[in-house]
Amino acid sequence: MISIIRNFFLQKTIRSTPLRLILNAYPPFIFSRIHIMKISEDLMHFEVRIRRSWMNKNLASSIFGGSIFSTVDPFYPIMYWIYFHKQKKPVIVWLKEANIKYIKPAYTDLHVRFDLTELDLNEVASNLNKGNSYQKKHDIQILNNREELVALAELIVYLKSK
């Protein structure tokens, strides 16, 4: 499965629908009940849902914190990698640090939105051009079905020019 994903990412053009289908078939996402609902055509906006089910409930019948944490982990690195891949600027990118604050138990499905703006991309590209590496911070809100805040995550993405 990893080799299929790796080969997909090495294509010249990456389209949103095949990307969504491949990521939704990724076993860690399946078992954590993480489902990518929508990816924009420019691949800079992801909408993700964590389905509440018997596979990811804890003793209190809320979604495991680990499933929530797993949801915020991969998407910004994927989005940055895709952007720089399309620009033909090879980068190493990974999530260097993540902090999450759980506000209330997650008794319903959860929704998370990941957005990269032109400002984000210009900031990162500018700093990569000046030096060899850069760290970009992103704040994420995890919401339940009633649009109530369930958790806040602070992510630091590490990028380095190859």
C-alpha positions in Angstrom: 0.0 0.0 0.0 2.8 2.4 0.9 4.5 1.8 -2.5 1.2 2.6 -4.3 0.9 5.9 -2.4 4.6 6.7 -3.0 4.2 6.0 -6.8 1.0 8.1 -6.9 2.8 11.1 -5.4 5.7 10.8 -7.8 3.4 11.4 -10.8 3.8 14.6 -12.7 0.2 15.6 -12.0 -1.7 14.8 -8.9 -5.5 15.1 -9.1 -7.8 15.5 -6.1 -10.3 12.6 -6.7 -7.7 9.9 -7.1 -5.7 11.3 -4.1 -8.8 11.3 -1.9 -9.6 7.7 -2.9 -6.1 6.5 -2.3 -5.8 8.2 1.1 -9.2 6.8 2.1 -8.0 3.3 1.4 -4.9 3.8 3.6 -5.3 1.2 6.4 -4.3 3.4 9.4 -7.1 5.9 8.3 -9.6 3.1 7.9 -9.0 1.7 11.4 -9.0 5.1 13.0 -12.2 5.9 11.0 -10.6 8.9 9.3 -12.3 9.8 6.0 -11.2 12.5 3.6 -14.5 14.1 2.5 -13.2 16.7 0.1 -10.0 17.9 -1.5 -10.0 21.0 -3.6 -8.8 20.9 -7.2 -5.7 22.9 -6.3 -5.0 20.4 -3.5 -4.7 23.2 -0.9 -7.9 22.5 1.1 -8.8 19.2 2.7 -12.0 18.5 4.6 -11.7 15.4 6.9 -14.2 13.6 9.1 -13.5 11.2 12.0 -16.4 8.8 12.2 -17.3 7.7 15.7 -17.6 3.9 15.8 -16.9 0.9 17.9 -13.4 0.9 16.4 -12.3 4.2 17.8 -14.3 4.6 21.0 -12.7 4.6 24.5 -14.2 3.5 27.8 -16.1 6.8 28.1 -17.7 6.1 24.6 -16.0 9.1 23.1 -13.5 9.1 20.2 -10.0 8.1 21.3 -7.6 11.0 21.6 -5.2 9.0 19.5 -7.6 8.9 16.6 -8.1 12.7 16.8 -4.3 13.2 16.9 -3.8 10.8 13.9 -6.2 13.0 12.0 -4.1 16.2 12.3 -0.8 14.5 11.7 -0.4 13.9 8.0 -2.3 16.5 6.0 -0.1 19.7 6.1 3.0 17.8 5.2 1.2 16.1 2.3 -0.2 19.5 1.1 3.2 21.2 1.3 4.9 18.3 -0.5 2.4 18.3 -3.3 2.7 22.1 -3.7 6.5 22.0 -4.0 6.4 18.9 -6.1 4.2 20.8 -8.6 6.7 23.7 -8.5 9.5 21.2 -9.2 11.2 22.2 -6.0 12.1 19.0 -4.1 11.7 19.3 -0.4 11.8 17.1 2.7 8.7 17.7 4.7 7.4 16.2 7.9 5.5 17.1 11.0 8.1 18.1 13.5 5.9 18.9 16.5 2.2 18.6 17.4 0.4 19.7 20.5 -3.2 19.0 21.1 -5.6 20.3 23.7 -8.8 18.3 24.2 -11.6 20.6 25.2 -14.5 18.2 25.6 -15.3 14.6 24.8 -16.1 13.7 21.2 -19.5 11.9 21.3 -20.2 12.6 17.6 -18.3 12.5 14.3 -15.7 15.2 14.1 -14.8 17.5 11.3 -11.4 19.1 10.6 -10.4 21.5 7.8 -6.9 22.0 6.6 -6.2 25.1 4.4 -3.0 26.4 2.9 -3.2 30.0 1.7 -1.1 31.8 -0.8 0.4 33.7 2.2 1.5 30.4 3.8 3.0 29.2 0.6 4.8 32.5 -0.2 6.2 32.6 3.4 7.5 29.1 3.3 8.9 29.4 -0.3 10.6 32.7 0.6 12.2 31.3 3.7 13.4 28.1 1.9 15.0 30.3 -0.8 16.9 32.3 1.9 18.1 29.3 3.8 18.1 25.5 3.9 15.1 24.8 6.2 12.0 26.4 7.7 9.4 25.6 10.2 5.8 26.7 9.7 3.1 26.7 12.5 -0.5 25.9 11.9 -3.4 26.0 14.3 -6.3 23.5 13.8 -9.8 23.4 15.2 -11.5 20.0 15.6 -15.3 20.4 15.6 -18.2 18.1 16.4 -21.4 17.7 14.4 -22.9 20.7 16.3 -19.8 22.9 15.2 -18.6 22.9 18.9 -14.9 23.0 19.5 -13.7 19.6 20.8 -10.0 20.0 20.4 -7.3 22.5 19.3 -4.1 21.4 17.7 -0.9 23.3 17.1 1.3 21.8 14.4 4.8 22.7 13.4 5.7 21.5 9.9 9.4 21.2 9.1 10.5 21.8 5.5 14.0 21.6 4.0 15.2 22.1 0.4 16.8 19.0 -1.1 
